[in-house]
C-alpha cells in the first residue's frame, strides 16, 4: 500500500481531512492528480476542475486536500 492509498483510506475511515503534502506527495495539477489516483486503482468521478470524487470515498482537490464524503444524509 502506498502513502497515497493509505491517506485516502485513512480519511474515509476516520472522517478526517488529510493532506497529501503531509507525506511528501505533490501534484502538477488536476490531470496529474487524477492520473496518480487512478494508478493506485481508485476510480474517479465528478471532476469539476478543482476537486474530484475518488472511489466514492473522498473528495480530493488538485492541491492534495483529501476530505471524506459526507454520508450522514444518504
Secondary structure, DSSP 8 states (H G I E B T S, - for coil): --HHHHHHHHHHHHT--EEGGGGT---SSHHHHHHHHHHTT--EE---SSEEEETTTEEEETT-EEEE---TT-
